[in-house]
Amino acid sequence: MRKKVERKDNIQSVTLTIYAKDGRKLEIPLELWHVTAVCEMLGLQVDTINLDSYSMRNKEQIDEIMEMHYYARKNWYSKKQDNPK
């Protein structure tokens, strides 16, 4: 069973905003678990208490992580197809 981690930050809400070249904007509200997943994939570290800094892995490092992610998903999907429940 997963242990619930107490968060010590100043986050009220998180939104992913996509800006189109034609001026349209799409705002997608994210839950904190979404943020955790995105941060893990991007190697994103945000000062969630003061919101005054962040760092992120470079593109080459992210490409390596995404390659592993796609490989793992492909294998998981293949195993799921072989063993349907």
ABEGO torsion letter per residue (X at the ends): XBBBBBBBBABABBBBBBBBAAGBBBBBBBBAAAAAAAAAAAGBBBBAAAGABBBBBBAAAAAAAAAAAAAAAAAAAAAAAABBX
